[in-house]
């Protein structure tokens, strides 16, 4: 039954390109997938709308690095690894449980002082139970995410499957917090591995990447600066708003196609 529903959904999404004048998606990956569906399910004679990428944006005035971040003067001891997100969301729960159960043991084997901080509203009981280990903190709802990102040594995104643009990654980078992510956590971004973020796959590689940031202040500073510059260049609200307005301005009534 799932296979039937999948085929129906794909055909439906393809037909959407023939029903609108402009289509907006949030990543290049989504654009390519949607255009691929149109090529597969629509006839070559079918007029399809252009697909524009308007990616998720970050308020760069709100999410700003602390002045000491780029100079490496706000590194805390013990080191803090932070995960942020709405904790009632199944993908975030899966990511946190995976990190705590599979990755943290590798980190603690080399540095037992590292702390793991889970910041986000509505954590289920399975996540709250992680705090029985004193090195893990589950905050629940917080009034302001920025102080937590500001003091964190590294932000982690152990996403087990690709689920769109990860705002948690963009917000951390905008705060100048070094980011270590699994490939699926950055799949919708145009980041450069080793330059803007560290990308690692598997528990041991993820642990190794995090420990690199923890022990290497120069690497942490580099990721802080490069990550902030990436978000400013590609994900500011102002740039996204301009692109969206321009897309609206291009939209024409479908009657114009019938008259042409």
Buried (B, 14 or more C-beta within 10 A) or exposed (E): EEEEEEEEEBEEBBBBBBEEBBBBBBBBBBBEBBBEBBEEBBEEEEEBBBBBBBBBBBEBEEBBBBEEBBEEEBBEEEBBBBBBBBBEBEBBBBBBBBBBEBBBEBBBEEBEEBBBBBBBEEBEEEBEBBBEEEBBBBBEEEEEBBEBBBBBBBBBBBBBEBBBBBBBBBBBBBBBBBBBBBEBBBBBBEBEEEEBBBBBEEBEBBBBBBBBBBEEEEBBBBBBBBBBBBBBEBBBBEBBEEBBEEBEEEEEEEEEEEEE
